[in-house]
Amino acid sequence: MPTYEATSTAPVNIAVIKYWGKRDTALILPTNSSLSVTLDQDHLRSQTTSRCDESFEKGDRLWLNGKEEAVKADGRLGVCIRELRKMRSEVEQGDEKLPKLSQWPLRIASYNNFPTAAGLASSASGLAALVASLAQLYELPQSPSLLSCIARQGSGSACRSLFGGYVAWREGTSSDGSDSLAEEVASRDHWPEMHALICVVSDKKKGTSSTSGMQRTVETSPLLQHRLTLVPGRMKEMESAIASRDFDAFAALTMADSNNFHAVCLDTSPPIFYLNDVSRALIGLVEELNRASKEATGHLIAGYTFDAGPNCVIYALEGNIATVIRAVQRYFPTEAAFPDPFGVLGGKEAGEV
Ligand code: PMV
């Protein structure tokens, strides 16, 4: 029998309406819906190759960035593998001629082209790439939304990385999680002028994992209850901002929701501090850029957001991204050459700006 193999990639997504809190920790059902923008494949992404072969020694094995990690049957990864195997086995039962891939051991290798677990949503792209590669290996007919239900059980935010563009994760109402899935709100092409600038404040592993942080918040934060009353309205406003390509509304909501999420972290007991002094200085810079821009043009120029770590993601439109990059470079100079992925700096090194 040959070795069967499939490779898939999935990009990072950065939420503009944050997911923070689970109503069911086993199925990973969220306390609120969330909305994100999936970044381009070329920048931050995970690539996963899955192989299966009848002759492999028993047991599934996984390597993350070349280092072997245990695959626990009841762990997040194990659950995703089990669910996809189940789907494959149902397909095999319907067609006797198909090879019994569902019964063979797996070998999975996954690589991130960016720092892992530094608040850059590596678990989202990693689990999404894993689910996509297994679905391809097993030739599963399921839609991305259905697969998102499986990725969700690996890491909540992973369900959004199965789609490009602007993506909503609907919290759903069923207790089995079958309607807690991701769907595309708008394609990347709908608003291609949108850019995300990733400011890596620290590439160290974060102090409080999102899993334990969320649990602590759900158990102790009274402010979370208030947040949960705000999010449904914000989801609607964000969807209409995207539909009408209204950057002012998009940026204002993005910043408000990031600040609300970090306020909830601070309201947790013991408090969770994801932002550091550099993060706060970046907030100050964007607020100042927006103040000046509002005065000059009546419009906002940028919107910041922070996940469970100090790194900043700044959304800005094509026509303004060079101004934002120049300002960041001026006030936060780096020793390393600043990459110019958008080609907006006119061929200059960013250090020359
Ligand atoms: O999916 P997790 O467990 O890595 O949680 C992600 C939580 C945030 O990144 C902070 C917010 C979000 O919606 O992505």
Residues whose N, C-alpha, C, O or C-beta is under 5 A from the ligand:
A	BS01	PMV	A15 I17 K18 Y19 S34 S123 S155 G156 S157 A158 S210 T211 D307 A308
